[in-house]
Amino acid sequence: MGQVTRQRTTLSPGQAMGALILGGCPATAVRMVAAQSAVETFAWKSMFNWNMGNVTPSQQQVNAGISWITYPNIRNMRYVAYSSPIGGAQAMVGWLSAHGALSYASSGDLNGYMGRLQAACYLGCVGNVDPSTGQPVGSTEYANYRAGIAGYMQKFANVVPVPPPIPLTTFDKVLVGGAALTVAGAAVAFWKPEYLTGWV
């Protein structure tokens, strides 16, 4: 599809946690991952097209026709557009899993989690120029990012995950309890309690 219209998409903290769990995040890791997503999206008030982690596409994905958007006031960057919060959550969780960060989130080890993000150049490789700002990436960016995650983790200490909204035009495959479900926007049966084993 290529570039699509940018749309603001918002979630409550509980809905964001619910989307992350349905997107494959272990319940034990969800508070740290949600806190990172909150830093990325100004607590889901400045999130667009359900991109919960500000995931950027590779040039190969762009060439293949993936849907993408640009963000206001950020130059030279494309961001993947998702059709639902679960799609955005799956992408963020998939990246964290592929880079070995989820186990640190599950054990509550924020320093280890940040170590994995920095090793993968999540905010950019230290010393390289950030294409979105044109400025070199330094260790200060990672220290500030860590402080932001820690702050949101405290705020979310008592938040209970709830199901996120599902756009009526959305069909996503979601793994819940090892079973693949196809989620249609109006499928009330999707929210049966038996689907949410291990929810909290």
VOBA-685967 format. One line per 5 residues: number of its first residue (from 1); their letters; for each residue x, y, z of N, C-alpha, C. Coordinates in Angstrom, 3 decimals, m for minus. Example, Ala and Ser with C-alpha at 12.3 -4.5 7.8 and 13.67 -1.06 7.14 Angstrom:
BEGIN
1) as) 13.190,m5.690,7.800,12.300,m4.500,7.800,13.200,m3.300,7.800 ~ 12.850,m2.250,7.080,13.670,m1.060,7.140,12.900,0.030,7.870
//
This chain:
BEGIN
1) mgqvt) 0.809,m1.200,0.000,0.000,0.000,0.000,0.852,1.263,0.000 ~ 2.020,1.218,0.639,2.828,2.419,0.692,2.334,3.385,1.750 ~ 2.549,4.668,1.524,2.164,5.667,2.513,0.649,5.739,2.629 ~ 0.175,5.744,3.879,m1.252,5.844,4.162,m1.487,7.071,5.035 ~ m2.751,7.410,5.242,m3.109,8.576,6.036,m2.768,8.345,7.502
6) rqrtt) m2.115,9.323,8.099,m1.785,9.252,9.514,m3.031,9.501,10.345 ~ m3.296,8.614,11.316,m4.457,8.753,12.192,m4.014,8.578,13.638 ~ m4.445,9.489,14.493,m4.134,9.351,15.917,m4.970,8.211,16.485 ~ m4.334,7.314,17.212,m5.011,6.170,17.824,m4.606,6.135,19.290 ~ m5.565,6.127,20.182,m5.261,6.234,21.610,m5.729,4.995,22.371
11) lspgq) m5.064,4.759,23.487,m5.404,3.653,24.380,m5.267,4.131,25.816 ~ m5.990,3.486,26.713,m5.741,3.670,28.141,m4.577,2.755,28.524 ~ m3.940,2.967,29.671,m2.876,2.046,30.087,m3.343,0.591,30.166 ~ m4.542,0.368,30.686,m5.053,m1.002,30.768,m5.258,m1.620,29.406 ~ m5.794,m0.834,28.459,m5.982,m1.337,27.094,m4.645,m1.627,26.421
16) amgal) m3.657,m0.762,26.660,m2.333,m0.999,26.075,m1.743,m2.292,26.603 ~ m1.866,m2.524,27.907,m1.364,m3.774,28.482,m2.115,m4.973,27.906 ~ m3.427,m4.815,27.743,m4.202,m5.904,27.157,m3.764,m6.215,25.745 ~ m3.528,m5.173,24.940,m3.063,m5.379,23.569,m1.708,m6.076,23.559 ~ m0.810,m5.674,24.451,0.522,m6.291,24.499,0.437,m7.764,24.864
21) ilggc) m0.411,m8.098,25.835,m0.560,m9.510,26.213,m1.128,m10.308,25.041 ~ m2.159,m9.768,24.385,m2.726,m10.466,23.229,m1.746,m10.492,22.059 ~ m0.797,m9.567,22.050,0.241,m9.541,21.021,1.431,m10.429,21.337 ~ 1.362,m11.179,22.433,2.408,m12.153,22.740,3.325,m11.795,23.889 ~ 3.095,m10.678,24.546,3.947,m10.288,25.674,3.580,m11.123,26.899
26) patav) 4.560,m11.739,27.556,4.248,m12.452,28.799,3.673,m11.486,29.833 ~ 2.706,m11.957,30.598,2.105,m11.108,31.628,3.156,m10.613,32.614 ~ 4.190,m11.414,32.861,5.247,m11.013,33.790,6.093,m9.870,33.247 ~ 6.077,m9.653,31.937,6.897,m8.617,31.304,6.094,m7.382,30.929 ~ 4.775,m7.456,31.042,3.927,m6.440,30.401,4.092,m5.053,31.006
31) rmvaa) 4.364,m4.947,32.302,4.469,m3.599,32.881,5.674,m2.850,32.316 ~ 6.811,m3.532,32.173,8.003,m2.867,31.632,7.822,m2.547,30.153 ~ 7.269,m3.478,29.398,7.068,m3.250,27.967,6.043,m2.130,27.759 ~ 4.970,m2.143,28.551,3.983,m1.072,28.450,4.606,0.274,28.803 ~ 5.488,0.292,29.794,6.154,1.539,30.177,7.018,2.057,29.030
36) qsave) 7.700,1.153,28.340,8.487,1.581,27.181,7.568,2.134,26.093 ~ 6.460,1.451,25.831,5.510,1.927,24.837,4.965,3.298,25.222 ~ 4.742,3.511,26.517,4.246,4.804,26.984,5.259,5.906,26.728 ~ 6.538,5.618,26.935,7.577,6.605,26.634,7.553,6.939,25.145 ~ 7.394,5.923,24.313,7.406,6.113,22.862,6.209,6.923,22.362
41) tfawk) 5.082,6.838,23.056,3.823,7.370,22.529,3.176,8.430,23.419 ~ 3.938,8.954,24.390,3.383,9.903,25.346,2.132,9.292,25.979 ~ 2.327,8.096,26.526,1.247,7.342,27.197,0.041,7.145,26.282 ~ 0.305,6.821,25.014,m0.694,6.474,24.000,m1.614,7.643,23.661 ~ m1.188,8.849,23.995,m1.933,10.045,23.593,m1.392,10.594,22.277
46) smfnw) m0.176,10.199,21.937,0.448,10.662,20.701,0.942,9.441,19.916 ~ 0.032,8.486,19.735,0.309,7.264,18.988,m0.470,7.356,17.672 ~ 0.151,6.875,16.606,m0.492,6.950,15.295,m0.561,5.566,14.662 ~ m1.710,5.262,14.082,m1.932,4.009,13.346,m1.492,2.796,14.161 ~ m1.784,2.822,15.447,m1.566,1.708,16.369,m0.105,1.278,16.474
51) nmgnv) 0.839,2.148,16.148,2.258,1.789,16.249,2.704,2.006,17.688 ~ 2.657,0.962,18.497,2.893,1.065,19.937,4.368,1.246,20.307 ~ 5.272,0.922,19.389,6.691,1.029,19.706,7.447,1.922,18.751 ~ 6.720,2.701,17.956,7.357,3.524,16.915,8.270,2.671,16.032 ~ 7.742,1.545,15.603,8.467,0.603,14.748,8.637,1.217,13.365
56) tpsqq) 9.850,1.153,12.842,10.140,1.667,11.501,10.318,0.499,10.535 ~ 9.891,0.667,9.286,10.050,m0.431,8.312,11.452,m0.423,7.710 ~ 11.882,m1.592,7.292,13.122,m1.675,6.515,12.833,m1.199,5.094 ~ 13.876,m0.879,4.359,13.682,m0.473,2.962,13.065,m1.619,2.164 ~ 13.429,m2.856,2.509,12.859,m4.027,1.832,11.346,m4.096,2.066
61) qvnag) 10.892,m3.803,3.295,9.459,m3.800,3.582,8.750,m2.693,2.812 ~ 9.375,m1.530,2.727,8.791,m0.419,1.968,8.661,m0.809,0.506 ~ 9.715,m1.405,m0.049,9.689,m1.837,m1.448,8.610,m2.885,m1.698 ~ 8.325,m3.704,m0.659,7.313,m4.754,m0.788,5.891,m4.208,m0.612 ~ 5.765,m2.924,m0.249,4.438,m2.316,m0.173,3.825,m2.246,1.204
66) iswit) 4.633,m2.373,2.272,4.076,m2.274,3.616,3.457,m0.883,3.811 ~ 2.398,m0.811,4.614,1.756,0.472,4.907,2.622,1.249,5.884 ~ 2.847,2.528,5.574,3.676,3.353,6.455,3.152,4.784,6.480 ~ 3.602,5.499,7.515,3.218,6.891,7.716,4.462,7.684,8.107 ~ 4.320,8.996,8.099,5.319,9.865,8.703,4.691,10.487,9.944
71) ypnir) 5.549,10.898,10.884,5.063,11.525,12.108,5.285,13.028,12.039 ~ 4.441,13.793,12.719,4.636,15.248,12.723,5.982,15.613,13.355 ~ 6.663,16.558,12.774,7.888,17.135,13.321,9.049,16.153,13.434 ~ 8.979,15.025,12.758,10.110,14.087,12.734,10.499,13.895,11.280 ~ 11.720,14.284,10.945,12.139,14.272,9.551,12.813,12.946,9.188
76) nmryv) 12.777,12.650,7.917,13.533,11.531,7.345,13.193,10.169,7.936 ~ 11.999,10.004,8.478,11.659,8.722,9.097,10.280,8.262,8.625 ~ 10.165,6.951,8.438,8.881,6.317,8.166,8.564,5.398,9.330 ~ 7.274,5.230,9.604,6.828,4.358,10.678,5.756,3.433,10.127 ~ 5.759,2.180,10.587,4.795,1.202,10.090,3.394,1.571,10.593
81) ayssp) 2.408,1.445,9.724,1.003,1.655,10.083,0.352,0.291,10.289 ~ m0.304,0.114,11.425,m0.971,m1.150,11.743,m2.478,m0.957,11.732 ~ m3.206,m2.037,11.522,m4.659,m1.948,11.420,m5.362,m2.079,12.765 ~ m4.623,m2.435,13.816,m5.238,m2.616,15.133,m4.175,m2.488,16.210 ~ m4.591,m2.291,17.459,m3.609,m2.253,18.541,m2.885,m3.584,18.718
86) iggaq) m3.559,m4.676,18.403,m2.906,m5.973,18.550,m1.799,m6.134,17.514 ~ m2.039,m5.675,16.285,m0.991,m5.718,15.265,0.229,m4.914,15.677 ~ m0.008,m3.701,16.215,1.097,m2.884,16.687,1.821,m3.515,17.856 ~ 1.057,m4.141,18.752,1.661,m4.815,19.902,2.502,m6.008,19.463 ~ 1.988,m6.799,18.520,2.742,m7.960,18.036,4.085,m7.545,17.451
91) amvgw) 4.101,m6.431,16.733,5.351,m5.969,16.127,6.354,m5.556,17.198 ~ 5.895,m4.808,18.190,6.795,m4.371,19.256,7.323,m5.565,20.047 ~ 6.421,m6.457,20.422,6.820,m7.644,21.200,7.748,m8.530,20.374 ~ 7.462,m8.657,19.082,8.324,m9.458,18.212,9.737,m8.920,18.156 ~ 9.872,m7.589,18.064,11.206,m6.979,18.031,11.942,m7.233,19.351
96) lsahg) 11.255,m7.015,20.463,11.877,m7.219,21.777,12.285,m8.669,21.978 ~ 11.438,m9.594,21.535,11.754,m11.014,21.654,12.955,m11.380,20.799 ~ 12.990,m10.892,19.565,14.094,m11.216,18.654,15.424,m10.673,19.154 ~ 15.390,m9.626,19.975,16.620,m9.015,20.477,16.905,m9.364,21.935 ~ 16.211,m10.384,22.450,16.537,m10.922,23.765,16.179,m10.056,24.953
101) alsya) 15.214,m9.138,24.792,14.888,m8.217,25.883,13.761,m8.712,26.785 ~ 12.880,m9.578,26.280,11.696,m9.951,27.056,12.021,m10.678,28.348 ~ 13.059,m11.487,28.347,13.395,m12.216,29.577,13.793,m11.245,30.685 ~ 14.456,m10.150,30.322,14.815,m9.138,31.318,13.573,m8.427,31.842 ~ 12.631,m8.157,30.949,11.383,m7.530,31.384,10.615,m8.460,32.310
106) ssgdl) 10.607,m9.751,32.009,9.890,m10.716,32.842,10.472,m10.809,34.247 ~ 11.783,m10.638,34.350,12.417,m10.732,35.674,12.511,m9.375,36.367 ~ 11.994,m8.321,35.741,12.015,m6.994,36.348,13.370,m6.313,36.317 ~ 14.257,m6.774,35.434,15.622,m6.247,35.348,15.688,m5.128,34.306 ~ 15.431,m3.904,34.741,15.411,m2.772,33.810,16.801,m2.482,33.258
111) ngymg) 17.840,m2.659,34.064,19.202,m2.435,33.559,19.542,m3.423,32.449 ~ 19.192,m4.691,32.644,19.427,m5.687,31.603,18.617,m5.406,30.360 ~ 17.377,m4.980,30.552,16.484,m4.630,29.441,17.090,m3.496,28.630 ~ 17.543,m2.457,29.325,18.158,m1.329,28.637,19.451,m1.747,27.936 ~ 20.185,m2.666,28.543,21.399,m3.171,27.902,21.099,m3.820,26.564
116) rlqaa) 20.000,m4.583,26.500,19.620,m5.235,25.241,19.176,m4.188,24.220 ~ 18.421,m3.169,24.656,17.990,m2.118,23.736,19.199,m1.380,23.166 ~ 20.159,m1.056,24.034,21.334,m0.323,23.557,22.187,m1.190,22.645 ~ 22.332,m2.476,22.973,23.120,m3.378,22.124,22.515,m3.497,20.734 ~ 21.175,m3.383,20.655,20.486,m3.476,19.367,20.323,m2.114,18.705
121) cylgc) 20.891,m1.068,19.318,20.810,0.301,18.774,19.368,0.766,18.631 ~ 18.545,0.461,19.641,17.126,0.795,19.580,16.910,2.296,19.384 ~ 17.649,3.111,20.106,17.546,4.566,19.952,18.592,5.095,18.987 ~ 19.281,4.199,18.336,20.423,4.533,17.503,21.688,4.051,18.188 ~ 22.699,3.788,17.418,23.968,3.344,17.981,24.702,4.557,18.548
126) vgnvd) 25.195,4.425,19.764,25.899,5.534,20.406,27.052,5.977,19.513 ~ 27.092,7.276,19.230,28.124,7.839,18.359,27.653,8.080,16.940 ~ 26.607,7.359,16.515,26.061,7.574,15.177,25.056,8.721,15.204 ~ 24.724,9.232,14.039,23.758,10.323,13.934,22.347,9.748,13.858 ~ 21.451,10.289,14.675,20.050,9.911,14.652,19.396,10.593,13.451
131) pstgq) 18.867,9.820,12.478,18.295,10.448,11.282,17.066,11.305,11.571 ~ 16.389,11.054,12.696,15.193,11.832,12.997,15.526,13.209,13.570 ~ 16.731,13.362,14.136,17.099,14.647,14.727,18.321,15.274,14.064 ~ 19.120,14.448,13.385,20.358,14.941,12.802,21.468,15.123,13.819 ~ 21.246,14.665,15.056,22.217,14.806,16.136,22.840,13.452,16.484
136) pvgst) 24.080,13.466,16.998,24.694,12.201,17.419,23.943,11.584,18.600 ~ 23.884,10.261,18.627,23.272,9.536,19.743,24.333,9.384,20.831 ~ 23.974,9.714,22.067,24.897,9.574,23.185,24.298,8.703,24.270 ~ 25.085,8.397,25.273,24.594,7.566,26.379,23.517,8.289,27.179 ~ 23.493,9.626,27.107,22.463,10.396,27.813,21.069,10.028,27.325
141) eyany) 20.918,9.791,26.009,19.606,9.410,25.470,19.112,8.115,26.115 ~ 20.010,7.165,26.281,19.612,5.899,26.906,19.309,6.082,28.392 ~ 20.069,6.922,29.080,19.809,7.180,30.503,18.449,7.855,30.683 ~ 18.137,8.807,29.834,16.837,9.484,29.913,15.693,8.534,29.583 ~ 15.923,7.671,28.604,14.911,6.689,28.203,14.637,5.730,29.364
146) ragia) 15.715,5.270,30.013,15.570,4.376,31.169,14.764,5.055,32.268 ~ 15.065,6.328,32.546,14.340,7.054,33.582,12.858,7.169,33.233 ~ 12.552,7.388,31.959,11.160,7.461,31.528,10.435,6.140,31.736 ~ 11.082,5.037,31.385,10.472,3.719,31.579,10.248,3.456,33.061 ~ 11.242,3.750,33.888,11.108,3.527,35.333,9.946,4.328,35.906
151) gymqk) 9.790,5.569,35.454,8.697,6.404,35.941,7.332,5.839,35.577 ~ 7.193,5.396,34.345,5.908,4.820,33.938,5.657,3.483,34.631 ~ 6.690,2.709,34.891,6.487,1.448,35.615,5.868,1.707,36.985 ~ 6.307,2.754,37.650,5.713,3.104,38.945,4.251,3.513,38.773 ~ 3.974,4.305,37.751,2.595,4.753,37.510,1.667,3.587,37.209
156) fanvv) 2.201,2.543,36.561,1.367,1.416,36.125,1.332,0.270,37.133 ~ 1.850,0.482,38.324,1.969,m0.609,39.296,0.636,m1.293,39.577 ~ m0.459,m0.555,39.571,m1.762,m1.132,39.914,m2.728,m1.186,38.736 ~ m2.216,m1.004,37.528,m3.076,m1.042,36.344,m3.411,m2.491,35.994 ~ m4.658,m2.739,35.710,m5.128,m4.074,35.332,m5.332,m4.113,33.818
161) pvppp) m4.760,m5.101,33.116,m4.974,m5.210,31.661,m6.439,m5.457,31.330 ~ m6.924,m4.799,30.287,m8.286,m5.011,29.788,m8.205,m5.147,28.273 ~ m9.217,m5.727,27.642,m9.183,m5.866,26.183,m9.118,m4.511,25.482 ~ m8.281,m4.405,24.459,m8.215,m3.156,23.694,m9.370,m3.070,22.709 ~ m9.640,m1.872,22.192,m10.660,m1.763,21.149,m10.169,m2.430,19.871
166) ipltt) m11.078,m3.052,19.163,m10.743,m3.705,17.901,m11.503,m2.982,16.788 ~ m10.800,m2.311,15.869,m11.510,m1.654,14.761,m12.361,m2.654,13.985 ~ m13.554,m2.233,13.557,m14.485,m3.146,12.907,m13.950,m3.714,11.601 ~ m12.995,m3.043,10.986,m12.454,m3.529,9.713,m11.221,m4.399,9.906 ~ m10.903,m4.725,11.137,m9.659,m5.427,11.429,m9.851,m6.933,11.506
171) fdkvl) m8.922,m7.644,10.908,m8.830,m9.086,11.069,m7.371,m9.402,11.343 ~ m7.062,m9.800,12.553,m5.695,m10.131,12.931,m5.667,m11.541,13.481 ~ m4.582,m12.250,13.218,m4.391,m13.540,13.859,m3.605,m13.300,15.123 ~ m4.120,m13.841,16.229,m3.520,m13.621,17.531,m3.297,m14.973,18.194 ~ m2.155,m15.124,18.845,m1.901,m16.339,19.611,m2.280,m16.092,21.059
176) vggaa) m3.227,m16.848,21.565,m3.640,m16.753,22.958,m3.642,m18.156,23.528 ~ m2.859,m18.370,24.560,m2.800,m19.697,25.173,m2.384,m20.764,24.193 ~ m1.530,m20.412,23.219,m1.026,m21.386,22.261,m1.928,m21.611,21.068 ~ m3.142,m21.034,21.080,m4.075,m21.252,19.973,m4.175,m19.997,19.120 ~ m4.201,m20.174,17.812,m4.334,m19.028,16.903,m5.805,m18.673,16.771
181) ltvag) m6.137,m17.439,17.024,m7.501,m16.963,16.867,m7.528,m15.907,15.783 ~ m8.577,m15.885,14.992,m8.774,m14.786,14.062,m9.733,m13.813,14.720 ~ m9.281,m12.583,14.869,m10.063,m11.589,15.585,m10.798,m10.731,14.586 ~ m12.118,m10.776,14.632,m12.938,m9.853,13.849,m13.450,m8.793,14.805 ~ m13.587,m7.584,14.315,m13.937,m6.476,15.190,m15.185,m6.685,16.021
186) aavaf) m16.181,m7.345,15.466,m17.441,m7.476,16.188,m17.597,m8.827,16.868 ~ m16.533,m9.597,16.957,m16.632,m10.959,17.496,m16.652,m10.928,19.013 ~ m17.853,m10.817,19.576,m18.005,m10.752,21.028,m17.425,m11.999,21.678 ~ m17.546,m13.151,21.011,m17.066,m14.406,21.585,m15.569,m14.386,21.836 ~ m14.852,m13.495,21.149,m13.408,m13.432,21.337,m13.044,m13.158,22.788
191) wkpey) m13.896,m12.432,23.515,m13.539,m12.015,24.856,m14.029,m12.967,25.930 ~ m14.376,m14.197,25.553,m14.757,m15.170,26.563,m13.598,m15.381,27.535 ~ m13.882,m15.517,28.820,m12.808,m15.651,29.813,m11.827,m16.773,29.528 ~ m12.297,m17.860,28.913,m11.380,m18.981,28.688,m10.265,m18.622,27.720 ~ m10.442,m17.591,26.900,m9.394,m17.165,25.995,m8.289,m16.388,26.720
196) ltgwv) m8.577,m15.954,27.928,m7.662,m15.054,28.619,m6.928,m15.763,29.755 ~ m6.688,m17.053,29.614,m5.939,m17.766,30.625,m4.549,m17.150,30.749 ~ m4.118,m16.946,31.961,m2.831,m16.326,32.194,m2.839,m14.837,31.964 ~ m4.030,m14.231,31.952,m4.175,m12.799,31.631,m3.435,m11.924,32.629 ~ m3.568,m12.219,33.935,m2.873,m11.400,34.931,m1.993,m12.290,35.798
//
